[in-house]
Amino acid sequence: MTMASRGLRRLRWYVREFTGESAYERYVAHVREEHPAAPVPSRRAFERMRTDRQESDPRQGFRCC
């Protein structure tokens, strides 16, 4: 693996973590490991649950958009 490709992989990982894009994959892994009989929600349902949880948390403050 070249240094440039390694750098691109690290950059991709950082961007995915920073934007929250990898949260769904971590959630699916958690559900499958900890609750194997539970159904795994779709990405859309997961994002809806995540948004609802963020909006209902008083520590999050005002959300403009």
Helices and strands as residue ranges (DSSP letters): H 3-19, H 23-34, H 43-56, G 58-60
